[in-house]
């Protein structure tokens, strides 16, 4: 995170950046923020209820919450071997990387229920679907397919199947049939 914070600090010199792992409390006084934004974080937090309580605590009355999260189970890859595409998506969605306290690849679809069900927020949900038709470096679907190499290294995804998966993606792209999509869900609410 240090490199990312340095880049962000250079772009926004008047902002303060704090890097801290969430335990059970946020290091801020009560009612100190008008807006709280979380992007692709909640899947990694073990005690989500504690985090919601802390978000509620640090928001001012009427403060807004904006939570966004990819729903990794919604990924689609167009390749001839459907079962292999499903296996790759499932493996990626369930992947608990070493830096994560928890992994929930369906977090996106759970945002609304998590916030509304807490009784601490009232709001609405929306969705954004990323669609790509190019399989090349720098494209989101390409980069997520490459991420699976970490599962191969950990012995959680077969190397031969990974090579076949990547080969079929390349062939799909060369044949003009490559398609990737993933859905991000957004919850926008106010402190109750």
N, C-alpha and C positions, 0 to 999 in steps of 0.2 A: 504493500500500500504506500510505502514511502515515495516511490517514483511517481505514482498517480497523484499523490497529494502535492508533490513538488510541481508537477505540471499544472494542476488546478490552481495552486497558489500563484504561479506565474501569470495565469490567465485572469485571476480574480484577486488582485493584491489586497483588496479591502475586506476580504472574507477570512474568517478563521476556520481552519480545518483541524478536526480532532479525530484521531484514529484510536478506537478503543473497542475491545471485544465485549459484547453484551453479556453480562452475568445475570444479575437480577435488577439492577438499577441503571438509569441513565445519569451521567454526571452533570445535571442541570437543575436549577431551582424550579420550584412549582411555577406553573403558568408563565413560562419564559418565552414561549414561541407562538407566533400567529399561525404558522404552517409547519407541518411535519411531513416530510417526503421519504418514502422507503421504496427502493427499487431492487427487486430480485434478492432480497435479504431474508425474508421471513421463512423460506424453506430451510434455512440453515440454523435457525434459532430453535433450541429445544423447548424452552418454556415460552410459548407464544402468548399465553394469557398474561404472564408477567410483563412482557414487552408492551402489550396493549394497555395494561394498567399504567405503565410508565409513560407511554405516549399521551394517554389521557391526562396524567398528572402534569406533564410539562407544557401541554397546550393551554393557551388562554381560553377563558369561556368563549364559546363560539368559534374557537380555532379550527382550522381545517387539516384534514389528513388526506394525503394522496399516496396511495399504495399501488404499485404496479408489479406484476410478476408474470414471467413466462410460465406457461403450463406445458412442461416438457413432454407430457404424454400426448399432446396434440400435434407433435411433429409428424410430418408426412414426407416420405421420400418416394419418388416414383422410380422403382427398379423392377426388373422382371421377377425376382424372387421375393414375393410378398412376405413370406414368413421370415426371411432374413431382415427385411426392412422393419418388421414388427419387433423382431428380437433386438435389433440395434436401438430402436426408439425406447423399448422397455429397459434395456441395460443403461442407456443414458439417463433416463428418467429416474431410475432407482439408485444411481451412482452417488454414494456418499464419499466425497473426496476428503483427503486427510485433514484439511483445514476446516471442515464443516463439523458442527456439533450434531447436526441432524440433516437429513435430506428428504424432501417431500416434493417429488416432481410434479405433483398435481396441485401445488400451492396456488397457482393462478385461479383455478375454479373455486378455491376455498376462501378467497379473500372476502367476498361479500358476507358469507355466513360467519366468518371469524369476527369481522368488525361489528356487523349488525347483531350477531348473537351475544356479543359481550355486553350489550346494553349501554356501552360507553360512547357510541357513535351512531349517527344516523346519516345515511347517504344513498348513493346509487352505484351501480356497476356499469362498465362498458368493456368493450373488447376491441383489440386491434389484431389483425391477422397479417403477419409478414409473409409475403409470397415472393419467391425467387425462381427464375428460369435459367440461371447461369450457374454452372458448377465450376468455380475458380477461386483461387486464393483471395481472401478478403471478403468473400460473400459469407453471410451468416451460416447458411446450411453447410457449405464447404468446411468452414471452421469447426462447426459442431461435429461433423463427420470425422474430422481429424482428431478432435478431442477424445474420441473413442480409443485412440491409441493408448491413453492412460489406463483404460480398463484392460487392454491387452497386456500391458506391462504389469498390471496387478494380478494377472491370471484370471480375471473375471469375464473376459470375452475371448473367444477362440481366435487365434491369429489368422488361421486360414479363412474363417468366416469374415473377419475384418478386411482381409485383402480382397475377398470376393465382393464384399459390400462396396468398397472403394472402386473396384474395377467396374462393377455394374453402374455406379454413379457416373463414372467417366464415360462409359459407353452410352448411357442415357443422354448425357450432355452432347456427345458427338453426334448422336442420332436426332438431336433437336427435341428430345422428349423429357429432358430433366425438369423436375418440379420439386420444390421444397416449400413447406409452409410450417409455421408455428404460431400459436395464438398467445397474445399477452392480454391478461385481464387487468382492469383498472378499477380500484375502489376510490371514490371521492366522497368524503363525508365531513361532518362537523362534530365537534366534541358535544356530547349530550349534557 
